[in-house]
């Protein structure tokens, strides 16, 4: 079976902070669709006429499509490699892990691509394609772990800035405690407690998500990967909401502190 790579990879959340790498990926995706269409036409012609000429054209089109498929995946992995390398929110240990995983996948694709020129028959193309297809769940695990890791990195940057703002707000309250009425001190302290509570809920959700990313496996097939990843995305959205609520509350507190009486 020579399967078509759908825009699954493209549909995953990506951040085009490396514009050239991302544009390269989009360009290669367009080329891949063209080459896959050429392959389909050549295959249908061969299936219909079964001539030596149509067989030769089908073999050539298939080899070209396989090479382009490898190039498409290779370009996307390079894009992720750049994203991980430049991202300030990813922890050093996770960054090292993600770059290592990407390096392994890039090496696999290079090996696959080096085998294409030696293909001499249509049955060889099927065998070559099946090697990638059997490896595809592992590749998807790597991609999804890194996409989710980048999302957590983005939130980590926001959370670090939020924590600094909370510290500043707390310092401001402490410095001006004598200017606050007892009632207002109580209100502000309660708000700070609520803000801290939402920050804790955010961190709990982040820790839960990080564990789920680590546990993401391909042991039961692509469909289960989809389910696991959907749960991870849901957890990330939940963490975002906790953090957004805490930020909104902090903004409200900041406005209140402007009117110390």
WOKA-V57453 format. One record per residue. N is the residue number from 1. RES is the residue in three letters. BURIAL is # if it has 24 or more other ideal C-beta (glycine too) atoms within 12 Angstrom, else .. Layout:
n->N res->RES burial->BURIAL
n->N res->RES burial->BURIAL
//
This chain:
n->1 res->UNK burial->.
n->2 res->UNK burial->#
n->3 res->UNK burial->.
n->4 res->UNK burial->.
n->5 res->UNK burial->#
n->6 res->UNK burial->.
n->7 res->UNK burial->.
n->8 res->UNK burial->.
n->9 res->UNK burial->#
n->10 res->UNK burial->#
n->11 res->UNK burial->.
n->12 res->UNK burial->#
n->13 res->UNK burial->#
n->14 res->UNK burial->#
n->15 res->UNK burial->#
n->16 res->UNK burial->.
n->17 res->UNK burial->.
n->18 res->UNK burial->#
n->19 res->UNK burial->.
n->20 res->UNK burial->.
n->21 res->UNK burial->#
n->22 res->UNK burial->#
n->23 res->UNK burial->.
n->24 res->UNK burial->.
n->25 res->UNK burial->#
n->26 res->UNK burial->.
n->27 res->UNK burial->.
n->28 res->UNK burial->#
n->29 res->UNK burial->#
n->30 res->UNK burial->.
n->31 res->UNK burial->#
n->32 res->UNK burial->#
n->33 res->UNK burial->.
n->34 res->UNK burial->.
n->35 res->UNK burial->#
n->36 res->UNK burial->#
n->37 res->UNK burial->.
n->38 res->UNK burial->.
n->39 res->UNK burial->#
n->40 res->UNK burial->.
n->41 res->UNK burial->.
n->42 res->UNK burial->#
n->43 res->UNK burial->#
n->44 res->UNK burial->.
n->45 res->UNK burial->.
n->46 res->UNK burial->#
n->47 res->UNK burial->.
n->48 res->UNK burial->.
n->49 res->UNK burial->.
n->50 res->UNK burial->.
n->51 res->UNK burial->.
n->52 res->UNK burial->.
n->53 res->UNK burial->.
n->54 res->UNK burial->.
n->55 res->UNK burial->#
n->56 res->UNK burial->.
n->57 res->UNK burial->.
n->58 res->UNK burial->#
n->59 res->UNK burial->#
n->60 res->UNK burial->#
n->61 res->UNK burial->#
n->62 res->UNK burial->#
n->63 res->UNK burial->#
n->64 res->UNK burial->#
n->65 res->UNK burial->#
n->66 res->UNK burial->#
n->67 res->UNK burial->#
n->68 res->UNK burial->#
n->69 res->UNK burial->#
n->70 res->UNK burial->#
n->71 res->UNK burial->#
n->72 res->UNK burial->#
n->73 res->UNK burial->#
n->74 res->UNK burial->#
n->75 res->UNK burial->#
n->76 res->UNK burial->#
n->77 res->UNK burial->#
n->78 res->UNK burial->#
n->79 res->UNK burial->#
n->80 res->UNK burial->#
n->81 res->UNK burial->#
n->82 res->UNK burial->#
n->83 res->UNK burial->#
n->84 res->UNK burial->#
n->85 res->UNK burial->#
n->86 res->UNK burial->.
n->87 res->UNK burial->#
n->88 res->UNK burial->.
n->89 res->UNK burial->#
n->90 res->UNK burial->#
n->91 res->UNK burial->.
n->92 res->UNK burial->.
n->93 res->UNK burial->.
n->94 res->UNK burial->#
n->95 res->UNK burial->#
n->96 res->UNK burial->.
n->97 res->UNK burial->.
n->98 res->UNK burial->#
n->99 res->UNK burial->#
n->100 res->UNK burial->.
n->101 res->UNK burial->#
n->102 res->UNK burial->#
n->103 res->UNK burial->.
n->104 res->UNK burial->.
n->105 res->UNK burial->#
n->106 res->UNK burial->#
n->107 res->UNK burial->.
n->108 res->UNK burial->#
n->109 res->UNK burial->#
n->110 res->UNK burial->.
n->111 res->UNK burial->.
n->112 res->UNK burial->#
n->113 res->UNK burial->#
n->114 res->UNK burial->.
n->115 res->UNK burial->.
n->116 res->UNK burial->#
n->117 res->UNK burial->.
n->118 res->UNK burial->.
n->119 res->UNK burial->#
n->120 res->UNK burial->.
n->121 res->UNK burial->.
n->122 res->UNK burial->#
n->123 res->UNK burial->.
n->124 res->UNK burial->.
n->125 res->UNK burial->#
n->126 res->UNK burial->.
n->127 res->UNK burial->.
n->128 res->UNK burial->#
n->129 res->UNK burial->#
n->130 res->UNK burial->.
n->131 res->UNK burial->#
n->132 res->UNK burial->#
n->133 res->UNK burial->#
n->134 res->UNK burial->.
n->135 res->UNK burial->#
n->136 res->UNK burial->#
n->137 res->UNK burial->#
n->138 res->UNK burial->#
n->139 res->UNK burial->#
n->140 res->UNK burial->#
n->141 res->UNK burial->#
n->142 res->UNK burial->#
n->143 res->UNK burial->#
n->144 res->UNK burial->#
n->145 res->UNK burial->#
n->146 res->UNK burial->#
n->147 res->UNK burial->#
n->148 res->UNK burial->#
n->149 res->UNK burial->#
n->150 res->UNK burial->#
n->151 res->UNK burial->#
n->152 res->UNK burial->#
n->153 res->UNK burial->#
n->154 res->UNK burial->#
n->155 res->UNK burial->#
n->156 res->UNK burial->#
n->157 res->UNK burial->.
n->158 res->UNK burial->#
n->159 res->UNK burial->#
n->160 res->UNK burial->.
n->161 res->UNK burial->.
n->162 res->UNK burial->#
n->163 res->UNK burial->#
n->164 res->UNK burial->.
n->165 res->UNK burial->#
n->166 res->UNK burial->#
n->167 res->UNK burial->.
n->168 res->UNK burial->.
n->169 res->UNK burial->#
n->170 res->UNK burial->#
n->171 res->UNK burial->.
n->172 res->UNK burial->.
n->173 res->UNK burial->#
n->174 res->UNK burial->.
n->175 res->UNK burial->.
n->176 res->UNK burial->.
n->177 res->UNK burial->.
n->178 res->UNK burial->.
n->179 res->UNK burial->.
n->180 res->UNK burial->.
n->181 res->UNK burial->.
n->182 res->UNK burial->.
n->183 res->UNK burial->.
n->184 res->UNK burial->.
n->185 res->UNK burial->.
n->186 res->UNK burial->.
n->187 res->UNK burial->.
n->188 res->UNK burial->#
n->189 res->UNK burial->.
n->190 res->UNK burial->.
n->191 res->UNK burial->#
n->192 res->UNK burial->#
n->193 res->UNK burial->.
n->194 res->UNK burial->.
n->195 res->UNK burial->#
n->196 res->UNK burial->#
n->197 res->UNK burial->.
n->198 res->UNK burial->#
n->199 res->UNK burial->#
n->200 res->UNK burial->.
n->201 res->UNK burial->.
n->202 res->UNK burial->#
n->203 res->UNK burial->#
n->204 res->UNK burial->.
n->205 res->UNK burial->#
n->206 res->UNK burial->#
n->207 res->UNK burial->.
n->208 res->UNK burial->.
n->209 res->UNK burial->#
n->210 res->UNK burial->#
n->211 res->UNK burial->.
n->212 res->UNK burial->#
n->213 res->UNK burial->#
n->214 res->UNK burial->.
n->215 res->UNK burial->.
n->216 res->UNK burial->#
n->217 res->UNK burial->.
n->218 res->UNK burial->#
n->219 res->UNK burial->.
n->220 res->UNK burial->.
n->221 res->UNK burial->.
n->222 res->UNK burial->#
n->223 res->UNK burial->.
n->224 res->UNK burial->.
n->225 res->UNK burial->#
n->226 res->UNK burial->.
n->227 res->UNK burial->.
n->228 res->UNK burial->#
n->229 res->UNK burial->#
n->230 res->UNK burial->.
n->231 res->UNK burial->.
n->232 res->UNK burial->#
n->233 res->UNK burial->#
n->234 res->UNK burial->.
n->235 res->UNK burial->#
n->236 res->UNK burial->#
n->237 res->UNK burial->.
n->238 res->UNK burial->#
n->239 res->UNK burial->#
n->240 res->UNK burial->#
n->241 res->UNK burial->.
n->242 res->UNK burial->#
n->243 res->UNK burial->#
n->244 res->UNK burial->.
n->245 res->UNK burial->.
n->246 res->UNK burial->#
n->247 res->UNK burial->#
n->248 res->UNK burial->.
n->249 res->UNK burial->#
n->250 res->UNK burial->#
n->251 res->UNK burial->.
n->252 res->UNK burial->.
n->253 res->UNK burial->#
n->254 res->UNK burial->#
n->255 res->UNK burial->.
n->256 res->UNK burial->#
n->257 res->UNK burial->#
n->258 res->UNK burial->.
n->259 res->UNK burial->.
n->260 res->UNK burial->.
n->261 res->UNK burial->.
//
